């Protein structure tokens, strides 16, 4: 496991695979533009899965998640802050 001061770019593919196997990370791909109404679904998924952290490049999603008290970070602009929240 990485220390809380790591960057998201410090996590290698094998480490990601290990975290997924241990159940501490899940990657949910989103491959299309999603309408605004779908933000609620994405935030609800975070709640259902008891996510501690949401990382996205979608600023609107981040705003919605934060308004729902979910820790959320922009991977493009807040990568180091997000990395501090990883185990």
N, C-alpha and C positions, 0 to 999 in steps of 0.2 A: 504494500500500500504506500501511496505517496504521502508526503507531509502536507499539511494544509497550505503551505506556501507555493505549491506547484502550479504551473500553468497548464491549461487544458491541452496545449500542444505537447506537454511532457508525457502524456499518456500514450504509450505505444499500443499497437494493435494487439500484441499478446497480453498486455495488461488489461486492455479493454475486454478481450475475450475472457480472461480470468474473472474480471468483475461481473461480467454477464453470467458466467457459470455459477458464481457465488450468489447471484441474485441481488447484487448491490448496484447494478447498472442495467438499464434497458434502453435500447435504441429503437425509436419508433420513426421510421422514414415517412416523410411527407413529400410527395413528388409532384404535386400540382398546386396551383393557386387555390386557396381555400377561402370561401366567402366569409364575411365578417361573422355571420351567425355561427360558423364552425368554431370560432374562438371559445365559445362556451363549452363545446364538446371537448376541445383540447384541454381546457382548464378542468373540466369534470373528470377527464381521464387521469390527470395528475392527482386529483383528490382520491379517486377510486384506487389508484395504485400507490397511494401514500408517498408520492414523490417529495423529496426534500428540496429539490433544485430543478428548475426548468431553464434550459439553455437554448437560445434561439437567435436568429438574426432578424426576426420579425418584431420590430419595435412595438407595433400595435398589440401583438400577443403578449409581449413582456408587460406592457401597461395593464392589460386586462388581468394577467396573472397576479401582478403586484397589488392590484385593487382588490383581489380576492385573498390577499395575505399569503401568496405563494412566492417564495424566493425565486426571482427570475433575473437572468443576466443576458446581455447581448454578447454573443460569442465574438463579434467583430470589434466591439468597443470596450467590453468589460471582461475580457478573457482572464486576466490575472485575478480579478475579484472573484469570479466564478471558481477559479482553481483553488482559492483559499477555502471554499466550502466543500471540497471533495475530501473523502476519507483518506 
